[in-house]
Amino acid sequence: MTAIEDLSYSQALEELESIVASLRGNNCDVDTLAARTARAAALLEACRTRLTLTETQLAEILEKLES
């Protein structure tokens, strides 16, 4: 399993979507449920952090263009 910090945003989102799909489809083994849920939570946090960072960077760029 790749460390979350080594994944691109797209890779993290893809893995998160895969985990959610398996949980919704009842394809998740009870023995791995907690670990998969924890991984999904960490991936979600990483995606949110990257989106917030990107939003801040874009705001700074646009502000510079307006000055």
N, C-alpha and C positions, 0 to 999 in steps of 0.2 A: 504494500500500500504506500503510495507516494505521500510524502509529507505535504500538508496543506499549503505551507508557504512556498513550496516548489511548483504548485499548480498555477496555471494561468486562470484568469477569471472564468473563461469559457470551460476549461477543464473542471474547475470546481463546481460550476453550475451544472454541468453534465452529470457529474458524479452525484450531486445532490438530487437531481431529478431522477436518476436511476434508483437511488435509495428510497425516495418517496414512492416511486412506482412499485417497487417490490413490497413496501409496507402496505400500500393500498391494495395490492393484488394478493395479499396473504401469502406471498412467496418467501417470507422471511422466517427462518428457523428461530424458534424461541431461544435457543442457546446463543444466538448472535444478535438478538433484538436490541439489547441494551447498548452493545458496542456500535451497532449500525445507527441507532438513534443519537448516540453521542457524536459519532462522526458527522452525521447530518447537521447537528447543531453547530459543530465547529465549522463546517463548510458554509453554513448560512451566515455565521458571524463573519467569516473571512470575506464572503461576497458583499455583505453590507459595508464592511470596512473599506473595501476597494471602491465601491460605488460612492461612498462619502468622500473618499480621497479624490476620486476623479471629478466629482461635483465641485469640490473646493478648487482644484487645479483649473477647471474650466472657468469658474467664476473669476479667478485671478487673471487668466488670459484675456477674458472678455473685458475686464476692468482696464487692463493695460491698453487694449485696442481702443477703448472709449476715451482715454486720456490724451 
